[in-house]
Amino acid sequence: MDFSQLRALFARAGAKLLYAKELAENDNSKNQVYFGPSFAALNLFPNQGVLAESGSAKPIFKAKIPFAWLLESGATAPAPHAQLILYPQYPEVRFSGFLRGAESPPSALMASRDPGRVLFMAVTSSDQVLGYVANRESLIGAEFRALELPTTAGVFVELNLPDTPTEAQSRLTLISELGRIHRLGWIDSKQLDSGGGLRSCEAPQCGGFTLEAELGISKNSSAEPDFLGWEIKQYSASAITLMTPEPNAGFYKDEGVKAFIRKYGYADRNNRPDRLNFGGVHRSGLRHERTHLTLTVEGYDAIRGRITDAEGSVSLVDDAGAVAAAWTLSGLLSHWSKKHSRAAYVPSLRRTDPVWQYSYSRFVRLAERTDSLRLLGAFAAGTVYYDPGIKLESASTPQATAKRRSQFRISPKDIPGLYESVEIVDVF
């Protein structure tokens, strides 16, 4: 089999992205396969969630990936124990468990210490990861080395697949679409529902819904990127909402949102009766004047930029030291890696008279190559902050109703701190 036949084999198996890495001597089943510094590999390959390894002397995270070896027949051999292992102390990511439990795996090649082997890793449209390894002396290995491609995805190179757009082509398509939307001028506010129907929209969040509707994206809360692998972020003010995960630890998680608001909320500042609110900007190390809570980043050394405790968290802590709400580091790593590898930040304007409408700027920020350690550094520096919009209406009655809105935000000027590359592009 030659290189073009291998690419066609991946394409027939449903691959949408194909990466390759030339293996070094230490890249084998005994020593694990090096997937690069930082945690950027989490952004390339779908995983089933990042979990802290409890009881380890040093902080370790593991993330299982839905991996299978691609056979020359076109069949696949699942490797149920395949996983990424994150070592924060270096930091680096390694690939492990790829032979255990698999039928017909390339054991000899992956146990070898021979340099020049080539590992191919593909992501399918169903978010499965497929692997194939070629020997240095094979036709595939020789053709791959002749390409002399730069490593544009961490330690990997990105390869073309038949009839499948590359990441570079997806970028061009996105720019073209954002240019078309800019040239439309004022667009009636709307949203695309899950059934494909358009509905009018008159609410502060409709700027994002309108842009997504123009891109053919239905209203959803998916943890996956929005458009051809890009997360689309619209903003019309001085703050961008990065993500809206609910707390997964602390009093909020244990006792529920209603109990949380009653304990830490405050009376509505516009004197709306029987309503409690919980809001305001919470930055690392600063006690909030209304909630009396302080945002902390536990288990992260901001000076060295390293995770020191795999079971750490971003937490809201009261004056007595009790954790009011928390987001575990493993949960934040999972969320950020799935959705924010590549993002387009699109400024907008809104008008409401005579009808709600939005227009979108010709200048957009295209941000690429992030990792979770950058996010934690931004939390510690206070550039990413907690700015919730949580409320409890009819608070004193058994019929009290709560609105959940936990959101982490950032100023547009601070976006470059989250990514290796941020480019302002004129889409006109």
N, C-alpha and C positions, 0 to 999 in steps of 0.2 A: 504494500500500500504506500502511495506517495502522499505528499502533503496536501494536495488538492483533494484527493480522495478522503483523507482524514477530515478535512473541513466539511466536505459534503456529508460525511457520516454524522458529524456533530449536528449539522443543520437538519438532517432527516430525523434526528432524535429530539428536535425541538429547541435546540440551542439558540439563544438570542445574543449572547455575549461569549467571547472566547478569549482566554488569557493563556499565556505560556510562561514558564520559568525554566531556565537551564539549571539543573541540579548540581550542587557541589558535593564533595565527598561526604560531608556530615548530613546531607539531606537524605535521610533513609528512615526505615521503620524503627530502628533502634534509637536514633538521636532525634527523631521527629524532623519534619521538613520546615525550614525557616520561611515564614511568610512575610517577613519584613519588620522594620522598627515601628514603633508607635502601635496604634490599634487600627490602622487604616484598612487592614484586610477584612475587618468586620463589615466595611462598607461595600466590599466587592461581592462577597458570597453570602447568600441568605442563610440565616441561622434560626434555631428554635428557641432563642432567648439566652441571655448571658446569666450564668449562675456563679455565685461565689463558692469557692472550694473551702468548706469549713474544716477546721482542724489543721490546716496547713501552716507550717512554721512561717512561711512567707506568703504574702497575698497572691492568690491565683484565681483567675476566672476561667470558666470553660463554657463553650458554646457548641452544642451539637449542630451539625449541618446535615441536610438530607442528601447524602453523597452516594454515588454509585459509579462503578467502573464501566466505561463504555467498551464493549467487545467489538471485534472486527466484523462480527455477524450483524451488528446493529442492536443486539440485545444488551441489557444492562445487568450488572451484578451489584446489588446494593451492599454497602458497607455500613451496617447499622451502628457501629461504634465510632464512626468518623466524627472528629470534633476539632475545633480550634481551641488552643490553650493560650491564654493571655497572661504574660508575665509582666506585671506593672513595674517591677524593680529595675528592668532594663531600659525602657520597655520594649517588648517584642511579642509577636504572635507566631505560634508554630502549629503545624498540622499533624494530627495524631490519630491513631485508631483506624486507619484507612484500609488495613488488611484483615483485621480481626472480624470474623463472622461472615466474610464475603466469599461467594463462590467464584472460583476461577480468577482471583485477583492476580496482578503482576508481581507476585511475591519476590521472585529473583531480582527483578529490576529495582524494586523499592527497598529491598534489603541490601542492595549493592552499595559500595563506596566509590564506584566508578564515576568520575566527573563527566559532564557532557551529556548525561541523560536529560531528556526534556519532558517536563510534566505539563500537560495541557489540562486546563480547568475551564469548564463551560457552565453557564447559568442558563437554564431553560425558561420558556415562557410560563411554566408552572412552578418556577422557583426551586427546581431541583438542581443539584450540582453534579456534573458528570466529569469524570477524570479519565485520562489516557496517558501512558508514559511510553516514550520511545527511546530506544537505545542510541548511543552516540553514533554507532556504525550504521544505523538504519538509514534508508533513503529519506525518511521524514526528518531525522535528526540533522542530516547533512543539508537538506533544503532549508530547514529552520535557521541554522547558523548562517547560511548564505544571505538571509534577509537583513541581518545587522540592524535590527529594530531597536529603538531606544525604549527603556523601561518607563512607560508613562502611567502605570498603575501600580505604584509601590515597587515591589521587586518583579512585577509581571510586565510583559508586553501585551498590548491588545492586538488581536488578529481579526482580519476580515472573515466573515461568513457569507456564503452565497445568499444573495437576496435578503440580507439582514443588515440594517444600518449599524455602522460603528458608533461609538460614543461621539466621535467628531461629527459624523453626519447627523446624529440626533441633535447636537448643539446647533448646527446650521438650520435644521428644521424648526427648532424652538425660536431662534432669532427671527426667522421668516414669519412665523405665526404671530410673535409679539409685535413685529413691524406692521403686519396687517391689522391687528387690533388697535394699535396706535393710530393708524390712518383712518379708522372708522370715526374718530372724534368722540362725541358724547354718545354713550350707549345706555339704553334703558336698563335700569337695575333689574336683575333676574337671577334665577337659579335653575339648574338642571336637576330634576329629581331622579331617583334611582331607576325609574321606568323610562327615562329619556324625554320626559315632558318638561316644557319650560313654564316657570311660574314667576310672577312678579315678586319683588323682594324689597322691603323697606325696613332695613335695620342696619346698625353700624357695621355688621360683618358682611354686608352684601357686596362690598367692593371685591372681596375675594371670590364670592360665589359668582359674580358677573364675569370676572376674568376667567374662572374655571369653566363656566358655561360656554364662553367663546372658544375655549380650547377643547370642548367636548367632554369635559370632566364632570361627572355627576356629583351631587352633594354626598359626601361620605366622611367617615372618620377612620379610614384605612390608615394603617401604619406604613404603607408603601408609598414611594414617590408618585407624583401626580401625572406627569407627562413625559413619556419616552425616557424614563429614568431620572427626571428632574422634579424636584419639589418646587411648587410655585407659591411664592410669598408676595402678596399684595400688601401695600401699606399706604396710608394717607396722612399720617401724622408723624410725630417724632419717635414713635416706638413701633417695633415689629414684633408680633407674637411668633415665637419660635416653635413652641409646642405646648400642649395642654394635657399632660398626664396627671391623673389623679394620684394623691398620696397613697403609697402602699405600705405605710407603717405609721406608728404613733397613735395618739388619741383619736385623730380623724378616722383612721382605718379601723381601730378597735371599737369605737363607740358610735361612729356614724357622723354624717355631716350635720344633722340637726343638733346633736349634743355638742359638736365642735363649735358651731356658731353661737349657741347659748353660752358656752363657756368663754370663748375668746372674741366673739363679735361685739358690736357696739350699736347703739340706737341710730337709726337712719338720720343722716345729717340734714336732710331736707324736710325733716319732721313728718314723714309719712308714717301714719299710725301703725303700731304693732308690727314693726318691721325691724329686723336686725341685719346688719351688714358685716361682711368681712372683706376688706379690700385694702388698697394702698400698696405703695412700692416697698418691698422688703429686700434689702441688699445685705450681703454678707457682712457680719460683724456689727450691724447697726440695729439698735432696738427701735421698733416702730412705736410711735407715740400713741396710737389708738389701740392697736391689738396687744401691745406690750410683749411682743414676740421678737426674737432675734433669729435671723437666718444664719445657719452655720454650715460649714462644709467639713464633715467628719471623715477621717480616713484618707485625706489628701494633703500632701506636703506641697504647698504653693511655691516654696522657694526652689525646690528641686524639680517640681512638676511631676511628681510621682504619687501613685496610690500606695498608701502604707497599710491600709486595712481593707481587705476585700469585702467586709461586711459594713463598711462605712455608708454614709448617706448625706444628702443635702436635707437639712432639718430646720423646722421652726421650733425654737426652744423658749419656754417661758422663764420667768425670773427665778423660779424654784429649780430650774434645770430639767423639768419634765418636757418630753418631746410631744409637742402638740400635733405635728404632722411631719412626715418624712418621705423622701423618695430615695430608695436604696441606690447605691452606685451601680449595682448590676442592672437594675431596671432602667436607669438613665442611659447606660451603655447600650442596652438592647434597643431602646427607643431611638436614640440618636443615630445608631449605625444603620437602622432600617430605612430611615426616611430622609436623611439630610446629607448624604454623600455629595450630591450636586444640587444646587438650589439657584433659582432665579428670583431676585428681589425686585419687584416692579412697583414704582411709585404711582399714585393715582390722585385724581381730584374728584370731588363729589359735589353735585348740586341737587337740590330737592324741589326747586320751583321752575317750571310748573309740575314736573314729575321727577322722581328719583333717577339720576343718571350718573355715570362714571366715565371718565376719560383716563387713558393710561399713557405714561410718559414714554418718550422715544429713547430715554437713557435708563438702562436697567443694569443691575449688578448680577453678573454670572459668577457664582462661587463654586469652587471645586476643591476636592481632596481635603476633607476634614477628618478628624478622629475625636474620640470621646475625651481624651486628655486635654485637648484644646477647650472643650466645653467646660470641664471641671476647672480649668485655669480661669476661664471667664467668670464662672460662679464665684471663685475665691476673690477675684479682682473687683467684683461688683458690677461688671459690665453686663452680665446676664443676671436678671433679678426676677423675683416673684411678684406678680402684680395681679392678684385674683379679683374676680367679680362674683363673690358668693353672697347669697342673701337668703333670709328666712322670713316669709310673709305669714301673717296670722300667727305670729311667733308664740303667743300665750295660749293658743288653743290646741286641742288635739288634732285639728285639721291643718296644722302648720305645713306649709310647702316650702321646700328648699330648692334653690337653683345652684348647681355646681358649675364653677368656672375657675379652675386652677390653670394659670397660664404663666409661662416664663417668657420674658420679653428682653429686647435689646434695642439700643439706639442704632440707626443705620450707619453712623460713623464708626461703630465698634464691630461691624460685621467682619472686616479683615482679620480680626483676631481669632476667628473660628475656622479659617480656611487657609490652606497653603497658597491658593490663588484666588484673587477677587479682581474681576475686570469689569469696568464700566463700558458697556457696549451701546452704541447708537444703532437702534434697530430700524430707524427710518430708511 
